[in-house]
Amino acid sequence: MVQGYLSDGKLEKVLKDYPAGSLPINALYPQNRHLSSKVRAFIEWVAELFSECSLLQNVR
């Protein structure tokens, strides 16, 4: 969905040294902080939602 923007230089990849998981989205938070149950539930909900989205299958 963003390949054209990356190719045109309108978007730039960040955190290139960190490999992506199975989905092209990551949730980052400070390692030394406790992850609240609300944030954890949100991340799990978004991960499930994205895993069911056919537009995101086989995106790399």
PDB file of N, CA, C and O in Angstrom:
ATOM      1  N   MET A   1       0.815  -1.197   0.000  1.00  0.00           N
ATOM      2  CA  MET A   1       0.000   0.000   0.000  1.00  0.00           C
ATOM      3  C   MET A   1       0.860   1.262   0.000  1.00  0.00           C
ATOM      4  O   MET A   1       0.405   2.309  -0.462  1.00  0.00           O
ATOM      5  N   VAL A   2       2.067   1.190   0.497  1.00  0.00           N
ATOM      6  CA  VAL A   2       2.915   2.378   0.567  1.00  0.00           C
ATOM      7  C   VAL A   2       4.137   2.284  -0.328  1.00  0.00           C
ATOM      8  O   VAL A   2       4.986   3.175  -0.309  1.00  0.00           O
ATOM      9  N   GLN A   3       4.237   1.225  -1.107  1.00  0.00           N
ATOM     10  CA  GLN A   3       5.436   1.017  -1.920  1.00  0.00           C
ATOM     11  C   GLN A   3       5.720   2.203  -2.833  1.00  0.00           C
ATOM     12  O   GLN A   3       6.875   2.602  -2.984  1.00  0.00           O
ATOM     13  N   GLY A   4       4.692   2.765  -3.438  1.00  0.00           N
ATOM     14  CA  GLY A   4       4.881   3.919  -4.307  1.00  0.00           C
ATOM     15  C   GLY A   4       5.479   5.108  -3.573  1.00  0.00           C
ATOM     16  O   GLY A   4       6.342   5.805  -4.107  1.00  0.00           O
ATOM     17  N   TYR A   5       5.024   5.338  -2.359  1.00  0.00           N
ATOM     18  CA  TYR A   5       5.543   6.439  -1.554  1.00  0.00           C
ATOM     19  C   TYR A   5       6.998   6.194  -1.148  1.00  0.00           C
ATOM     20  O   TYR A   5       7.804   7.123  -1.090  1.00  0.00           O
ATOM     21  N   LEU A   6       7.318   4.937  -0.870  1.00  0.00           N
ATOM     22  CA  LEU A   6       8.707   4.599  -0.552  1.00  0.00           C
ATOM     23  C   LEU A   6       9.593   4.807  -1.778  1.00  0.00           C
ATOM     24  O   LEU A   6      10.688   5.360  -1.675  1.00  0.00           O
ATOM     25  N   SER A   7       9.114   4.364  -2.928  1.00  0.00           N
ATOM     26  CA  SER A   7       9.885   4.501  -4.160  1.00  0.00           C
ATOM     27  C   SER A   7      10.101   5.962  -4.544  1.00  0.00           C
ATOM     28  O   SER A   7      11.168   6.330  -5.036  1.00  0.00           O
ATOM     29  N   ASP A   8       9.075   6.796  -4.315  1.00  0.00           N
ATOM     30  CA  ASP A   8       9.167   8.226  -4.634  1.00  0.00           C
ATOM     31  C   ASP A   8       9.978   9.012  -3.620  1.00  0.00           C
ATOM     32  O   ASP A   8      10.317  10.171  -3.858  1.00  0.00           O
ATOM     33  N   GLY A   9      10.295   8.382  -2.475  1.00  0.00           N
ATOM     34  CA  GLY A   9      11.040   9.079  -1.438  1.00  0.00           C
ATOM     35  C   GLY A   9      10.166   9.920  -0.530  1.00  0.00           C
ATOM     36  O   GLY A   9      10.674  10.677   0.298  1.00  0.00           O
ATOM     37  N   LYS A  10       8.850   9.793  -0.677  1.00  0.00           N
ATOM     38  CA  LYS A  10       7.932  10.545   0.186  1.00  0.00           C
ATOM     39  C   LYS A  10       7.851   9.924   1.570  1.00  0.00           C
ATOM     40  O   LYS A  10       7.555  10.607   2.551  1.00  0.00           O
ATOM     41  N   LEU A  11       8.114   8.639   1.644  1.00  0.00           N
ATOM     42  CA  LEU A  11       8.195   7.920   2.918  1.00  0.00           C
ATOM     43  C   LEU A  11       9.575   7.310   3.024  1.00  0.00           C
ATOM     44  O   LEU A  11      10.209   6.997   2.016  1.00  0.00           O
ATOM     45  N   GLU A  12      10.032   7.143   4.242  1.00  0.00           N
ATOM     46  CA  GLU A  12      11.352   6.569   4.484  1.00  0.00           C
ATOM     47  C   GLU A  12      11.230   5.478   5.546  1.00  0.00           C
ATOM     48  O   GLU A  12      10.535   5.650   6.547  1.00  0.00           O
ATOM     49  N   LYS A  13      11.905   4.366   5.319  1.00  0.00           N
ATOM     50  CA  LYS A  13      11.906   3.284   6.306  1.00  0.00           C
ATOM     51  C   LYS A  13      12.701   3.720   7.526  1.00  0.00           C
ATOM     52  O   LYS A  13      13.764   4.329   7.414  1.00  0.00           O
ATOM     53  N   VAL A  14      12.157   3.392   8.696  1.00  0.00           N
ATOM     54  CA  VAL A  14      12.856   3.659   9.953  1.00  0.00           C
ATOM     55  C   VAL A  14      13.048   2.326  10.662  1.00  0.00           C
ATOM     56  O   VAL A  14      12.353   1.354  10.366  1.00  0.00           O
ATOM     57  N   LEU A  15      13.975   2.280  11.580  1.00  0.00           N
ATOM     58  CA  LEU A  15      14.268   1.049  12.325  1.00  0.00           C
ATOM     59  C   LEU A  15      14.619  -0.094  11.372  1.00  0.00           C
ATOM     60  O   LEU A  15      14.149  -1.219  11.546  1.00  0.00           O
ATOM     61  N   LYS A  16      15.439   0.196  10.371  1.00  0.00           N
ATOM     62  CA  LYS A  16      15.807  -0.793   9.364  1.00  0.00           C
ATOM     63  C   LYS A  16      16.547  -1.992   9.955  1.00  0.00           C
ATOM     64  O   LYS A  16      16.529  -3.078   9.376  1.00  0.00           O
ATOM     65  N   ASP A  17      17.197  -1.802  11.101  1.00  0.00           N
ATOM     66  CA  ASP A  17      17.971  -2.881  11.710  1.00  0.00           C
ATOM     67  C   ASP A  17      17.106  -3.870  12.482  1.00  0.00           C
ATOM     68  O   ASP A  17      17.613  -4.879  12.972  1.00  0.00           O
ATOM     69  N   TYR A  18      15.805  -3.597  12.599  1.00  0.00           N
ATOM     70  CA  TYR A  18      14.906  -4.476  13.336  1.00  0.00           C
ATOM     71  C   TYR A  18      13.991  -5.191  12.354  1.00  0.00           C
ATOM     72  O   TYR A  18      13.171  -4.551  11.695  1.00  0.00           O
ATOM     73  N   PRO A  19      14.118  -6.507  12.248  1.00  0.00           N
ATOM     74  CA  PRO A  19      13.278  -7.240  11.295  1.00  0.00           C
ATOM     75  C   PRO A  19      11.815  -7.197  11.715  1.00  0.00           C
ATOM     76  O   PRO A  19      11.490  -7.254  12.901  1.00  0.00           O
ATOM     77  N   ALA A  20      10.951  -7.097  10.734  1.00  0.00           N
ATOM     78  CA  ALA A  20       9.513  -7.088  10.993  1.00  0.00           C
ATOM     79  C   ALA A  20       9.038  -8.492  11.321  1.00  0.00           C
ATOM     80  O   ALA A  20       9.645  -9.484  10.917  1.00  0.00           O
ATOM     81  N   GLY A  21       7.961  -8.553  12.049  1.00  0.00           N
ATOM     82  CA  GLY A  21       7.351  -9.840  12.360  1.00  0.00           C
ATOM     83  C   GLY A  21       6.562 -10.336  11.169  1.00  0.00           C
ATOM     84  O   GLY A  21       6.856  -9.974  10.030  1.00  0.00           O
ATOM     85  N   SER A  22       5.570 -11.154  11.422  1.00  0.00           N
ATOM     86  CA  SER A  22       4.786 -11.715  10.338  1.00  0.00           C
ATOM     87  C   SER A  22       3.867 -10.686   9.695  1.00  0.00           C
ATOM     88  O   SER A  22       3.423 -10.884   8.564  1.00  0.00           O
ATOM     89  N   LEU A  23       3.576  -9.603  10.385  1.00  0.00           N
ATOM     90  CA  LEU A  23       2.774  -8.528   9.829  1.00  0.00           C
ATOM     91  C   LEU A  23       3.649  -7.288   9.678  1.00  0.00           C
ATOM     92  O   LEU A  23       4.589  -7.095  10.449  1.00  0.00           O
ATOM     93  N   PRO A  24       3.349  -6.454   8.699  1.00  0.00           N
ATOM     94  CA  PRO A  24       4.172  -5.263   8.472  1.00  0.00           C
ATOM     95  C   PRO A  24       3.845  -4.106   9.412  1.00  0.00           C
ATOM     96  O   PRO A  24       3.782  -2.953   8.987  1.00  0.00           O
ATOM     97  N   ILE A  25       3.640  -4.416  10.681  1.00  0.00           N
ATOM     98  CA  ILE A  25       3.365  -3.382  11.679  1.00  0.00           C
ATOM     99  C   ILE A  25       3.993  -3.836  12.985  1.00  0.00           C
ATOM    100  O   ILE A  25       4.021  -5.027  13.295  1.00  0.00           O
ATOM    101  N   ASN A  26       4.489  -2.886  13.736  1.00  0.00           N
ATOM    102  CA  ASN A  26       5.101  -3.196  15.020  1.00  0.00           C
ATOM    103  C   ASN A  26       4.580  -2.256  16.082  1.00  0.00           C
ATOM    104  O   ASN A  26       4.248  -1.106  15.796  1.00  0.00           O
ATOM    105  N   ALA A  27       4.506  -2.740  17.300  1.00  0.00           N
ATOM    106  CA  ALA A  27       4.156  -1.915  18.453  1.00  0.00           C
ATOM    107  C   ALA A  27       5.414  -1.806  19.300  1.00  0.00           C
ATOM    108  O   ALA A  27       5.931  -2.813  19.786  1.00  0.00           O
ATOM    109  N   LEU A  28       5.899  -0.605  19.473  1.00  0.00           N
ATOM    110  CA  LEU A  28       7.119  -0.385  20.243  1.00  0.00           C
ATOM    111  C   LEU A  28       6.791   0.360  21.525  1.00  0.00           C
ATOM    112  O   LEU A  28       5.980   1.286  21.531  1.00  0.00           O
ATOM    113  N   TYR A  29       7.424  -0.050  22.599  1.00  0.00           N
ATOM    114  CA  TYR A  29       7.269   0.622  23.879  1.00  0.00           C
ATOM    115  C   TYR A  29       8.553   0.418  24.659  1.00  0.00           C
ATOM    116  O   TYR A  29       9.279  -0.548  24.420  1.00  0.00           O
ATOM    117  N   PRO A  30       8.841   1.318  25.588  1.00  0.00           N
ATOM    118  CA  PRO A  30      10.091   1.194  26.357  1.00  0.00           C
ATOM    119  C   PRO A  30      10.152  -0.136  27.098  1.00  0.00           C
ATOM    120  O   PRO A  30       9.196  -0.531  27.766  1.00  0.00           O
ATOM    121  N   GLN A  31      11.271  -0.814  26.975  1.00  0.00           N
ATOM    122  CA  GLN A  31      11.438  -2.137  27.571  1.00  0.00           C
ATOM    123  C   GLN A  31      11.382  -2.092  29.092  1.00  0.00           C
ATOM    124  O   GLN A  31      10.938  -3.051  29.723  1.00  0.00           O
ATOM    125  N   ASN A  32      11.821  -1.002  29.681  1.00  0.00           N
ATOM    126  CA  ASN A  32      11.901  -0.940  31.135  1.00  0.00           C
ATOM    127  C   ASN A  32      10.602  -0.469  31.788  1.00  0.00           C
ATOM    128  O   ASN A  32      10.583  -0.201  32.989  1.00  0.00           O
ATOM    129  N   ARG A  33       9.530  -0.365  31.025  1.00  0.00           N
ATOM    130  CA  ARG A  33       8.248   0.068  31.586  1.00  0.00           C
ATOM    131  C   ARG A  33       7.247  -1.073  31.564  1.00  0.00           C
ATOM    132  O   ARG A  33       7.250  -1.913  30.665  1.00  0.00           O
ATOM    133  N   HIS A  34       6.398  -1.079  32.570  1.00  0.00           N
ATOM    134  CA  HIS A  34       5.335  -2.073  32.648  1.00  0.00           C
ATOM    135  C   HIS A  34       4.285  -1.757  31.583  1.00  0.00           C
ATOM    136  O   HIS A  34       3.843  -0.614  31.469  1.00  0.00           O
ATOM    137  N   LEU A  35       3.895  -2.741  30.824  1.00  0.00           N
ATOM    138  CA  LEU A  35       2.875  -2.570  29.801  1.00  0.00           C
ATOM    139  C   LEU A  35       1.509  -2.739  30.454  1.00  0.00           C
ATOM    140  O   LEU A  35       1.193  -3.817  30.957  1.00  0.00           O
ATOM    141  N   SER A  36       0.704  -1.691  30.451  1.00  0.00           N
ATOM    142  CA  SER A  36      -0.595  -1.752  31.115  1.00  0.00           C
ATOM    143  C   SER A  36      -1.497  -2.772  30.425  1.00  0.00           C
ATOM    144  O   SER A  36      -1.307  -3.101  29.254  1.00  0.00           O
ATOM    145  N   SER A  37      -2.466  -3.259  31.165  1.00  0.00           N
ATOM    146  CA  SER A  37      -3.379  -4.257  30.602  1.00  0.00           C
ATOM    147  C   SER A  37      -4.196  -3.668  29.454  1.00  0.00           C
ATOM    148  O   SER A  37      -4.560  -4.385  28.522  1.00  0.00           O
ATOM    149  N   LYS A  38      -4.488  -2.364  29.513  1.00  0.00           N
ATOM    150  CA  LYS A  38      -5.233  -1.720  28.419  1.00  0.00           C
ATOM    151  C   LYS A  38      -4.400  -1.691  27.144  1.00  0.00           C
ATOM    152  O   LYS A  38      -4.907  -1.982  26.061  1.00  0.00           O
ATOM    153  N   VAL A  39      -3.132  -1.345  27.270  1.00  0.00           N
ATOM    154  CA  VAL A  39      -2.257  -1.291  26.100  1.00  0.00           C
ATOM    155  C   VAL A  39      -2.036  -2.693  25.549  1.00  0.00           C
ATOM    156  O   VAL A  39      -2.065  -2.897  24.336  1.00  0.00           O
ATOM    157  N   ARG A  40      -1.817  -3.656  26.434  1.00  0.00           N
ATOM    158  CA  ARG A  40      -1.625  -5.047  25.999  1.00  0.00           C
ATOM    159  C   ARG A  40      -2.870  -5.552  25.261  1.00  0.00           C
ATOM    160  O   ARG A  40      -2.751  -6.202  24.222  1.00  0.00           O
ATOM    161  N   ALA A  41      -4.055  -5.257  25.789  1.00  0.00           N
ATOM    162  CA  ALA A  41      -5.301  -5.679  25.141  1.00  0.00           C
ATOM    163  C   ALA A  41      -5.450  -5.014  23.778  1.00  0.00           C
ATOM    164  O   ALA A  41      -5.889  -5.653  22.822  1.00  0.00           O
ATOM    165  N   PHE A  42      -5.088  -3.735  23.682  1.00  0.00           N
ATOM    166  CA  PHE A  42      -5.162  -3.035  22.399  1.00  0.00           C
ATOM    167  C   PHE A  42      -4.229  -3.665  21.375  1.00  0.00           C
ATOM    168  O   PHE A  42      -4.620  -3.895  20.231  1.00  0.00           O
ATOM    169  N   ILE A  43      -2.994  -3.946  21.786  1.00  0.00           N
ATOM    170  CA  ILE A  43      -2.022  -4.544  20.870  1.00  0.00           C
ATOM    171  C   ILE A  43      -2.503  -5.913  20.402  1.00  0.00           C
ATOM    172  O   ILE A  43      -2.392  -6.238  19.220  1.00  0.00           O
ATOM    173  N   GLU A  44      -3.028  -6.703  21.303  1.00  0.00           N
ATOM    174  CA  GLU A  44      -3.537  -8.026  20.922  1.00  0.00           C
ATOM    175  C   GLU A  44      -4.724  -7.903  19.971  1.00  0.00           C
ATOM    176  O   GLU A  44      -4.842  -8.678  19.022  1.00  0.00           O
ATOM    177  N   TRP A  45      -5.611  -6.926  20.224  1.00  0.00           N
ATOM    178  CA  TRP A  45      -6.780  -6.712  19.366  1.00  0.00           C
ATOM    179  C   TRP A  45      -6.339  -6.290  17.965  1.00  0.00           C
ATOM    180  O   TRP A  45      -6.846  -6.817  16.975  1.00  0.00           O
ATOM    181  N   VAL A  46      -5.407  -5.350  17.873  1.00  0.00           N
ATOM    182  CA  VAL A  46      -4.931  -4.885  16.572  1.00  0.00           C
ATOM    183  C   VAL A  46      -4.230  -6.016  15.824  1.00  0.00           C
ATOM    184  O   VAL A  46      -4.415  -6.165  14.616  1.00  0.00           O
ATOM    185  N   ALA A  47      -3.432  -6.810  16.525  1.00  0.00           N
ATOM    186  CA  ALA A  47      -2.744  -7.934  15.885  1.00  0.00           C
ATOM    187  C   ALA A  47      -3.752  -8.917  15.306  1.00  0.00           C
ATOM    188  O   ALA A  47      -3.568  -9.405  14.191  1.00  0.00           O
ATOM    189  N   GLU A  48      -4.806  -9.211  16.043  1.00  0.00           N
ATOM    190  CA  GLU A  48      -5.833 -10.124  15.542  1.00  0.00           C
ATOM    191  C   GLU A  48      -6.565  -9.509  14.349  1.00  0.00           C
ATOM    192  O   GLU A  48      -6.824 -10.189  13.356  1.00  0.00           O
ATOM    193  N   LEU A  49      -6.891  -8.239  14.451  1.00  0.00           N
ATOM    194  CA  LEU A  49      -7.584  -7.545  13.369  1.00  0.00           C
ATOM    195  C   LEU A  49      -6.753  -7.562  12.088  1.00  0.00           C
ATOM    196  O   LEU A  49      -7.274  -7.839  11.008  1.00  0.00           O
ATOM    197  N   PHE A  50      -5.462  -7.265  12.213  1.00  0.00           N
ATOM    198  CA  PHE A  50      -4.595  -7.237  11.039  1.00  0.00           C
ATOM    199  C   PHE A  50      -4.345  -8.638  10.488  1.00  0.00           C
ATOM    200  O   PHE A  50      -4.187  -8.798   9.278  1.00  0.00           O
ATOM    201  N   SER A  51      -4.308  -9.647  11.342  1.00  0.00           N
ATOM    202  CA  SER A  51      -4.064 -11.003  10.852  1.00  0.00           C
ATOM    203  C   SER A  51      -5.223 -11.512  10.012  1.00  0.00           C
ATOM    204  O   SER A  51      -5.056 -12.418   9.195  1.00  0.00           O
ATOM    205  N   GLU A  52      -6.401 -10.926  10.215  1.00  0.00           N
ATOM    206  CA  GLU A  52      -7.586 -11.333   9.461  1.00  0.00           C
ATOM    207  C   GLU A  52      -7.798 -10.493   8.206  1.00  0.00           C
ATOM    208  O   GLU A  52      -8.706 -10.783   7.427  1.00  0.00           O
ATOM    209  N   CYS A  53      -6.987  -9.465   7.991  1.00  0.00           N
ATOM    210  CA  CYS A  53      -7.152  -8.558   6.849  1.00  0.00           C
ATOM    211  C   CYS A  53      -6.477  -9.156   5.615  1.00  0.00           C
ATOM    212  O   CYS A  53      -5.261  -9.351   5.601  1.00  0.00           O
ATOM    213  N   SER A  54      -7.260  -9.443   4.588  1.00  0.00           N
ATOM    214  CA  SER A  54      -6.719 -10.073   3.378  1.00  0.00           C
ATOM    215  C   SER A  54      -5.750  -9.146   2.634  1.00  0.00           C
ATOM    216  O   SER A  54      -4.881  -9.632   1.910  1.00  0.00           O
ATOM    217  N   LEU A  55      -5.878  -7.846   2.792  1.00  0.00           N
ATOM    218  CA  LEU A  55      -4.976  -6.908   2.122  1.00  0.00           C
ATOM    219  C   LEU A  55      -3.553  -6.997   2.656  1.00  0.00           C
ATOM    220  O   LEU A  55      -2.608  -6.606   1.970  1.00  0.00           O
ATOM    221  N   LEU A  56      -3.393  -7.507   3.872  1.00  0.00           N
ATOM    222  CA  LEU A  56      -2.070  -7.567   4.503  1.00  0.00           C
ATOM    223  C   LEU A  56      -1.415  -8.940   4.374  1.00  0.00           C
ATOM    224  O   LEU A  56      -0.303  -9.134   4.865  1.00  0.00           O
ATOM    225  N   GLN A  57      -2.064  -9.871   3.739  1.00  0.00           N
ATOM    226  CA  GLN A  57      -1.491 -11.199   3.588  1.00  0.00           C
ATOM    227  C   GLN A  57      -0.397 -11.167   2.528  1.00  0.00           C
ATOM    228  O   GLN A  57      -0.563 -10.552   1.474  1.00  0.00           O
ATOM    229  N   ASN A  58       0.707 -11.824   2.807  1.00  0.00           N
ATOM    230  CA  ASN A  58       1.843 -11.927   1.891  1.00  0.00           C
ATOM    231  C   ASN A  58       2.411 -10.571   1.487  1.00  0.00           C
ATOM    232  O   ASN A  58       2.898 -10.408   0.369  1.00  0.00           O
ATOM    233  N   VAL A  59       2.349  -9.591   2.401  1.00  0.00           N
ATOM    234  CA  VAL A  59       2.935  -8.272   2.141  1.00  0.00           C
ATOM    235  C   VAL A  59       4.364  -8.285   2.650  1.00  0.00           C
ATOM    236  O   VAL A  59       4.605  -8.620   3.810  1.00  0.00           O
ATOM    237  N   ARG A  60       5.305  -7.927   1.807  1.00  0.00           N
ATOM    238  CA  ARG A  60       6.723  -7.838   2.187  1.00  0.00           C
ATOM    239  C   ARG A  60       7.383  -6.905   1.250  1.00  0.00           C
ATOM    240  O   ARG A  60       8.584  -6.662   1.364  1.00  0.00           O
TER     241      ARG A  60
END
